[in-house]
Amino acid sequence: MMKKIRESNLEKMELLYKLYESKMYSVAYGILKNVAQAEDVVQDSFIKLTDYLDKIKAADDDKTKWLAMKIVKTTAINVYHRNQRESWLFEYAQEQEIEDPEDVIETKIKKVIKLRYFYEFSTIEISEITGIDNSTIRKRIERAKKYIVEEIGGLDNEKKAEQFNAAFRQKNIS
């Protein structure tokens, strides 16, 4: 629920926004490397800054700038840690083969497979595109291959697929 800001503080808030919004965004983006999350962090930081409006004497003094930067940095770091926890939980769920009722894991694996085999990106390129660690990309591809082999019938089909891939690559190189 939004707080009602007094008229005098509203002007102060507008000035704070003009002075610090782009700097705060730079700090948030520098930590998160994600445009949408950085924008959300800046908005959340300004909401948190409203708690201090009565104590701020001048919008353009060093103490106010320090406060704004401290709030955005702390907020961004909290979001970053939440992202890390969620990433870890996702990887843990994959390792433990935990039920995934919404097929989130399968969807993410399909995305990596599509980028690797349909668009022929390297695992490093996929890592850069998705922001997911290269070792995680390789592990997802490994799991997907294992799943596909199990679904289509074992090692004989895997060997045939490798032979087909090798022949196909050789044909495309020539």
C-alpha positions in Angstrom: 0.0 0.0 0.0 1.4 3.4 -1.0 1.9 6.0 1.7 0.5 9.4 1.3 3.3 11.8 0.9 2.9 15.4 2.2 3.1 18.2 -0.4 6.5 19.4 0.8 7.9 16.0 0.7 6.4 15.3 -2.7 8.6 18.1 -4.2 11.6 16.7 -2.3 10.8 13.2 -3.8 10.6 14.6 -7.3 14.0 16.3 -6.9 15.5 13.1 -5.5 14.2 11.2 -8.5 15.7 13.7 -10.9 19.0 13.8 -9.1 19.6 10.1 -8.4 17.4 7.8 -10.5 20.0 7.2 -13.2 22.8 6.7 -10.7 20.7 4.3 -8.7 19.8 2.4 -11.8 23.5 2.1 -12.7 24.3 0.7 -9.2 21.4 -1.8 -9.4 22.2 -2.9 -12.9 25.8 -3.3 -12.0 24.9 -5.8 -9.4 22.1 -7.6 -11.1 22.9 -7.4 -14.8 19.2 -7.5 -15.6 17.3 -4.5 -16.8 13.9 -5.4 -15.4 15.2 -6.3 -12.0 17.3 -3.2 -11.9 14.3 -1.0 -12.7 12.3 -2.8 -10.0 15.0 -2.3 -7.4 15.2 1.5 -8.2 11.4 1.7 -7.7 11.6 -0.2 -4.5 14.4 1.9 -3.3 12.5 5.1 -3.8 9.6 3.6 -1.9 12.0 2.9 1.0 13.5 6.4 0.7 10.0 7.8 1.6 10.6 6.7 5.1 13.4 9.2 5.4 11.8 12.2 3.7 11.2 14.1 6.9 14.8 13.7 7.9 16.3 14.8 4.6 17.2 18.5 4.8 18.5 19.0 1.2 18.0 16.6 -1.7 21.4 17.4 -3.2 23.7 17.0 -0.2 26.2 14.2 0.3 24.3 12.5 3.1 21.2 12.2 1.0 23.2 10.9 -2.0 24.9 8.4 0.3 21.5 7.3 1.8 20.0 6.8 -1.7 23.0 4.8 -2.9 23.1 2.7 0.2 19.4 1.8 -0.1 19.6 0.9 -3.7 22.8 -1.1 -3.2 21.3 -3.1 -0.3 18.1 -3.7 -2.1 19.9 -4.9 -5.2 22.2 -7.2 -3.2 19.1 -8.7 -1.5 17.6 -9.4 -4.9 20.9 -10.8 -6.2 21.0 -13.2 -3.2 17.4 -14.2 -3.8 18.3 -15.0 -7.4 21.2 -17.1 -6.3 19.0 -19.0 -3.8 16.4 -19.7 -6.5 19.1 -20.8 -8.9 20.6 -23.1 -6.3 17.1 -24.6 -5.6 16.5 -25.2 -9.3 19.8 -27.0 -9.6 19.1 -29.0 -6.4 15.7 -30.0 -7.7 17.3 -31.2 -10.9 20.0 -33.2 -9.1 17.5 -34.8 -6.8 15.0 -35.4 -9.6 12.3 -33.7 -7.6 8.8 -33.6 -9.1 8.2 -30.5 -11.1 4.4 -30.1 -11.5 4.7 -27.0 -13.7 7.4 -28.5 -15.9 9.7 -25.5 -15.2 12.8 -27.7 -15.3 11.8 -29.3 -18.6 11.1 -25.9 -20.1 14.5 -24.6 -19.2 16.3 -27.7 -20.5 14.3 -27.4 -23.8 15.4 -23.8 -24.1 19.1 -24.8 -23.8 18.7 -27.7 -26.2 17.0 -25.4 -28.8 19.8 -22.9 -28.5 22.5 -25.6 -28.7 21.2 -27.9 -31.5 18.7 -25.8 -33.5 20.6 -22.5 -33.5 24.0 -24.2 -33.0 25.3 -21.9 -30.3 28.3 -23.0 -28.3 27.8 -23.6 -24.5 29.7 -20.4 -23.9 27.4 -18.4 -26.2 24.3 -20.0 -24.5 25.8 -19.0 -21.2 26.1 -15.4 -22.3 22.6 -15.3 -23.8 20.9 -16.8 -20.8 23.1 -15.6 -18.0 23.4 -19.1 -16.8 26.8 -20.5 -15.8 28.5 -22.5 -18.6 28.9 -25.6 -16.4 25.2 -25.5 -15.7 24.5 -25.3 -19.5 26.7 -28.3 -20.1 25.0 -30.2 -17.3 21.6 -29.5 -18.7 22.6 -30.7 -22.1 24.0 -33.8 -20.6 20.7 -34.5 -18.7 18.7 -33.8 -21.9 20.8 -36.2 -23.9 20.3 -38.9 -21.2 16.6 -38.2 -21.2 16.4 -38.5 -25.0 18.4 -41.7 -25.1 16.1 -43.2 -22.5 13.0 -42.1 -24.4 14.2 -43.4 -27.8 15.6 -46.7 -26.7 19.2 -46.9 -25.5 22.8 -46.8 -26.6 22.3 -48.2 -30.1 20.2 -45.2 -31.0 22.7 -42.9 -29.4 25.5 -44.3 -31.5 23.4 -44.0 -34.6 22.6 -40.4 -33.7 26.3 -39.6 -33.1 27.2 -41.1 -36.5 24.4 -39.1 -38.2 25.6 -35.9 -36.5 29.2 -36.5 -37.5 28.1 -37.2 -41.1 25.9 -34.2 -41.1 28.7 -31.9 -39.8 31.1 -33.3 -42.3 28.7 -32.6 -45.1 28.1 -29.0 -43.9 31.9 -28.4 -43.6 32.6 -29.5 -47.2 
